[in-house]
Amino acid sequence: MIILPILFCMVHVLASGVFFSGFLKDLLCIPRPLSPPLQRITLSSTTSLEYGFPSTHSTNAASVAVYALFFLNSPGTGIDYRFSIALQCLSCAYVLSIVLGRLYCGMHGFFDVTIGTALGALISVIQCVYGTYLDDYIHNGSYQALLIVVLIILVLVRIHPEPADDCPCFDDSVAFAGVMIGVEVGCSHYARSGLAWDHPVPATAPFRLEEVGMFKATLRIVAGVFVVFAWRALMKPTLLKVLPPVFRVIEKLGLNLPRRFFKQASEYKEVPNDLKDDSVIPYVSEIPSLLTSIRHPRRSRSVSVGPQSQADAYETLAYREKRRRESTSEMASANPVVAEEPSSNGRPSGYFDVKAHNGDPARIPMSAQILTQATSNIDLYQQMMEADIAVASPLTPASETSLIAPMSRQPSEDRRQYEKDEKELFSQLQKPRVRYDVEVITKLIVYTGIAWISVEGNPILFDYLGLGMNNPGG
């Protein structure tokens, strides 16, 4: 029974962490650390499409650790002191491993993980201090309190910022917003039904392993997971077929609320059946590959060098432009002249030295030198990013007072080069999937149903199937 309040309240802190970190990502649109020079190691291709600030992994890890530390140091937990110290050390090691792991994998910078950790700690502190009062307000108050909480969540979904690029953060935020709605609705009704326990937290499903037995407990797990997957398998395709005509009518009436990067219902006929839009709960067909990645993590991870998202591409273009301007500035400050030298230096006549006005040899920036052979793909890519100017030889003879034209392109040439670089970079990116306007409502309904089934639907079903407690109200 000790673990039940931890698992129950983790829904609040984890859902809030995913939602608000995604909220900040789409609001600020700060990309991940530049690659190269960093190499990125990830198990999910969609994760690289998100912005980098703040780190959602760090947010969730910190929220779990802080809440566990608060619970373990609370009076009346009934946990042995030595075991409690071991769990506290394990919690600290957990959050430290996640934070350092995100840095090591090149997915985040120090600022990303620092603010993400602070955000997660703040969410857990709010839950620990005010969570009991909020539960009493929702579960023991009128249904008007529940309606207010649900409306607040829906408003937060509606005002979720629209990112500058096609970022999938909003998808996870909507899913966890639906989870929050389902949990609050289910717990509020289940707490009033007379079937739930009030201890250790309101709306606790009655369960004692010594009374239910291991066989029934196993059947409860299997039946509960089956119901959740069946709900999604049935409801999701149904909503994706039913909602588009409704959305078209709403759009004709001018009542639609379009969102950037989402196709409106008038722009498509139907939503494909094989829509891979779920990164929260895997599909049944994905479970074997998921288990394989757990058993052999090295096989499923990918190491990438170079831009992976639109934000990465713009960051790379900005970096190239910065290097190009630095090169131009260095060449202009040198202000070199071309002077013909006699052949006493051993070189054939017709070759020229580049000199500054004071007669000293002019310094050619490193970025203006011809590319050397790269020892690896990373070196090659980095040279491609940093080198913008190549020196040609021999130079055309000129008078000693004549200046070499600055090795900078004309504005039109700069623009053409920028467009060429942009086209080349974006052609190498993973194309974001097409997203449809009905997906938002579909996710909300599906995940609201999943959460309701978990906290109220399944416990009631277990009682009807004879898998519950003999005295549910005890």
VEXTORDREN-329145 format. One line per field, with one value per residue (C-alpha): z, x, y; chain. Coordinates in steps of 0.25 Angstrom, whole numbers. Layout:
% residues N
c3 (Z|...)
c1 (X|...)
c2 (Y|...)
palo (A|...)
This chain:
% residues 474
c3 (0|2|-13|-17|-13|-20|-33|-32|-30|-41|-51|-47|-47|-59|-67|-63|-66|-80|-83|-77|-83|-96|-94|-92|-103|-113|-107|-107|-119|-115|-123|-118|-117|-131|-138|-142|-134|-125|-128|-124|-118|-117|-118|-124|-137|-133|-120|-129|-136|-123|-118|-107|-96|-86|-85|-82|-78|-67|-63|-61|-54|-44|-42|-38|-30|-22|-19|-15|-5|0|2|9|19|22|36|37|24|32|24|31|33|25|14|13|12|1|-7|-5|-10|-22|-25|-26|-34|-44|-46|-47|-58|-66|-66|-69|-79|-87|-87|-92|-103|-108|-108|-98|-92|-78|-78|-84|-73|-62|-64|-67|-54|-47|-54|-49|-35|-35|-40|-29|-18|-22|-23|-9|-2|-9|-15|-3|-3|-18|-17|-6|-14|-26|-19|-7|-14|-24|-38|-41|-36|-45|-57|-54|-53|-67|-73|-68|-75|-88|-88|-86|-98|-106|-103|-105|-113|-128|-131|-142|-147|-148|-134|-129|-114|-115|-118|-105|-97|-103|-99|-85|-83|-87|-76|-66|-70|-69|-56|-49|-55|-51|-37|-34|-38|-32|-19|-18|-22|-9|-16|-13|-1|5|9|6|-4|-8|-20|-16|-23|-12|-13|-4|-10|2|-1|-16|-18|-28|-39|-39|-38|-51|-58|-53|-60|-73|-73|-70|-81|-91|-88|-90|-103|-108|-105|-113|-124|-125|-122|-130|-144|-141|-137|-149|-158|-151|-148|-161|-167|-154|-155|-169|-164|-153|-163|-172|-161|-157|-144|-146|-138|-148|-143|-150|-157|-156|-168|-168|-171|-184|-189|-189|-191|-180|-170|-173|-165|-162|-155|-146|-137|-123|-115|-101|-102|-113|-123|-121|-134|-128|-115|-121|-126|-113|-105|-114|-112|-97|-98|-108|-106|-115|-127|-126|-123|-134|-135|-144|-148|-155|-154|-151|-150|-156|-144|-146|-160|-158|-146|-156|-166|-156|-152|-166|-168|-156|-161|-174|-168|-159|-171|-179|-167|-165|-180|-180|-168|-174|-187|-195|-208|-219|-222|-232|-226|-233|-236|-225|-215|-224|-230|-244|-249|-250|-236|-226|-211|-203|-195|-186|-187|-177|-186|-177|-182|-180|-171|-178|-169|-167|-172|-185|-188|-197|-190|-185|-186|-174|-165|-162|-166|-154|-159|-173|-169|-159|-171|-180|-169|-166|-179|-189|-197|-205|-210|-224|-230|-238|-236|-248|-248|-244|-239|-225|-221|-226|-216|-216|-217|-203|-203|-200|-209|-215|-208|-219|-219|-204|-205|-216|-208|-195|-203|-208|-195|-189|-200|-198|-183|-183|-193|-183|-172|-167|-172|-162|-164|-168|-156|-157|-149|-144|-137|-125|-121|-124|-115|-104|-104|-106|-94|-85|-87|-84|-71|-67|-70|-61|-49|-49|-61|-58|-43|-46|-57|-47|-37|-48|-52|-38|-38|-28|-13|-6|2|-7|2|14)
c1 (0|12|14|0|0|13|8|-5|1|12|1|-1|14|18|6|9|24|21|11|18|32|25|18|31|38|28|27|42|46|61|67|76|91|98|102|113|122|113|108|94|90|75|66|54|55|43|50|60|49|46|52|63|59|55|58|46|54|61|47|41|53|54|39|39|52|47|33|40|49|37|29|41|43|29|24|16|22|25|38|51|61|72|63|58|72|75|63|66|80|74|65|77|85|73|71|86|87|76|82|96|91|84|97|105|95|97|82|82|92|94|84|73|75|77|64|57|61|57|43|41|45|35|24|27|27|14|8|14|9|-4|-8|-17|-25|-27|-32|-41|-46|-49|-53|-61|-67|-78|-77|-75|-61|-58|-64|-55|-43|-46|-49|-35|-28|-36|-32|-18|-18|-25|-14|-3|7|9|23|32|35|27|30|22|22|8|4|9|4|-10|-9|-5|-16|-26|-20|-21|-36|-39|-32|-40|-53|-51|-46|-57|-68|-61|-59|-74|-78|-76|-67|-54|-45|-41|-28|-16|-22|-37|-42|-33|-37|-39|-28|-21|-11|-13|-28|-29|-18|-7|-15|-26|-16|-10|-23|-26|-13|-16|-31|-27|-17|-26|-37|-28|-23|-37|-42|-31|-32|-47|-49|-37|-41|-56|-53|-44|-55|-66|-60|-55|-69|-73|-61|-64|-78|-71|-61|-73|-79|-66|-66|-53|-40|-29|-15|-2|4|-10|-18|-32|-43|-46|-32|-33|-44|-40|-30|-20|-23|-8|-6|6|4|5|18|12|6|12|3|1|10|21|22|32|41|40|44|56|61|60|68|78|78|91|83|72|80|84|96|94|103|96|83|71|59|55|61|74|75|72|82|93|90|91|105|109|105|113|125|124|123|135|143|139|142|156|159|154|162|175|172|182|189|195|210|218|231|244|248|259|250|251|237|234|231|216|213|209|209|197|202|196|198|209|217|215|209|194|188|179|168|167|153|159|168|166|159|168|164|155|158|144|130|129|142|136|123|129|139|127|120|132|139|132|144|155|167|171|185|191|185|183|194|191|197|203|192|181|173|168|153|148|146|131|120|111|97|90|101|100|85|86|97|88|76|85|90|75|70|81|80|64|65|73|63|53|40|30|17|4|-4|-19|-28|-37|-25|-26|-40|-37|-25|-33|-44|-36|-26|-37|-44|-31|-29|-44|-43|-31|-36|-51|-55|-46|-48|-63|-61|-52|-63|-73|-63|-61|-47|-49|-50|-61|-64|-61|-65|-56)
c2 (0|9|11|14|29|31|25|32|46|43|45|59|63|55|60|75|73|68|79|91|87|86|99|106|99|104|118|120|112|110|99|87|89|90|78|77|78|70|56|53|39|36|24|32|40|49|54|61|69|76|88|87|97|92|78|69|57|66|72|58|52|64|63|49|50|62|56|43|50|58|45|37|48|50|44|32|25|12|10|5|17|10|6|20|25|15|20|34|31|24|35|45|36|34|49|51|40|46|60|55|46|57|65|53|49|63|66|77|88|92|103|93|83|93|100|87|81|94|93|78|82|93|85|74|84|90|76|72|85|88|74|70|83|82|67|71|83|73|60|66|78|80|76|91|90|78|86|98|89|83|96|101|89|92|106|103|94|104|115|106|114|111|108|115|101|88|83|71|76|79|65|60|72|69|54|57|68|57|48|59|61|46|45|56|52|38|40|50|41|28|35|38|24|17|7|14|15|29|24|26|35|38|29|18|5|-6|-16|-26|-36|-46|-46|-45|-55|-55|-62|-51|-40|-45|-46|-32|-27|-34|-30|-16|-14|-21|-12|0|-5|-9|5|12|2|4|19|25|21|23|38|40|36|43|56|61|64|71|80|83|88|96|102|107|114|121|115|107|109|106|103|105|92|85|82|87|78|85|82|66|56|46|43|31|18|16|30|28|40|33|34|32|18|8|1|-14|-16|-8|-16|-26|-16|-8|-21|-23|-9|-11|-24|-19|-3|-2|-7|2|15|24|34|46|57|69|76|67|77|91|98|91|95|110|109|103|114|125|119|118|133|137|130|136|150|148|144|156|165|159|160|175|179|173|182|174|179|171|174|167|161|158|144|144|137|125|125|127|141|144|139|150|152|158|170|180|195|195|185|173|160|160|149|140|135|120|120|125|114|102|90|79|65|61|50|46|50|60|67|68|73|83|88|89|98|107|109|119|125|118|125|123|124|130|144|154|164|178|191|192|202|193|186|172|172|167|153|155|152|163|163|156|145|144|142|131|124|125|119|108|105|105|96|86|86|84|73|65|66|56|61|64|55|62|66|67|77|65|59|69|65|51|51|58|48|35|39|44|31|23|31|29|14|13|20|16|7|-4|-5|-6|-16|-25|-25|-30|-40|-45|-40|-29|-30|-37|-24|-13|-2|-8)
palo (A|A|A|A|A|A|A|A|A|A|A|A|A|A|A|A|A|A|A|A|A|A|A|A|A|A|A|A|A|A|A|A|A|A|A|A|A|A|A|A|A|A|A|A|A|A|A|A|A|A|A|A|A|A|A|A|A|A|A|A|A|A|A|A|A|A|A|A|A|A|A|A|A|A|A|A|A|A|A|A|A|A|A|A|A|A|A|A|A|A|A|A|A|A|A|A|A|A|A|A|A|A|A|A|A|A|A|A|A|A|A|A|A|A|A|A|A|A|A|A|A|A|A|A|A|A|A|A|A|A|A|A|A|A|A|A|A|A|A|A|A|A|A|A|A|A|A|A|A|A|A|A|A|A|A|A|A|A|A|A|A|A|A|A|A|A|A|A|A|A|A|A|A|A|A|A|A|A|A|A|A|A|A|A|A|A|A|A|A|A|A|A|A|A|A|A|A|A|A|A|A|A|A|A|A|A|A|A|A|A|A|A|A|A|A|A|A|A|A|A|A|A|A|A|A|A|A|A|A|A|A|A|A|A|A|A|A|A|A|A|A|A|A|A|A|A|A|A|A|A|A|A|A|A|A|A|A|A|A|A|A|A|A|A|A|A|A|A|A|A|A|A|A|A|A|A|A|A|A|A|A|A|A|A|A|A|A|A|A|A|A|A|A|A|A|A|A|A|A|A|A|A|A|A|A|A|A|A|A|A|A|A|A|A|A|A|A|A|A|A|A|A|A|A|A|A|A|A|A|A|A|A|A|A|A|A|A|A|A|A|A|A|A|A|A|A|A|A|A|A|A|A|A|A|A|A|A|A|A|A|A|A|A|A|A|A|A|A|A|A|A|A|A|A|A|A|A|A|A|A|A|A|A|A|A|A|A|A|A|A|A|A|A|A|A|A|A|A|A|A|A|A|A|A|A|A|A|A|A|A|A|A|A|A|A|A|A|A|A|A|A|A|A|A|A|A|A|A|A|A|A|A|A|A|A|A|A|A|A|A|A|A|A|A|A|A|A|A|A|A|A|A|A|A|A|A|A|A|A|A|A|A|A|A|A|A|A|A|A|A|A|A|A|A)
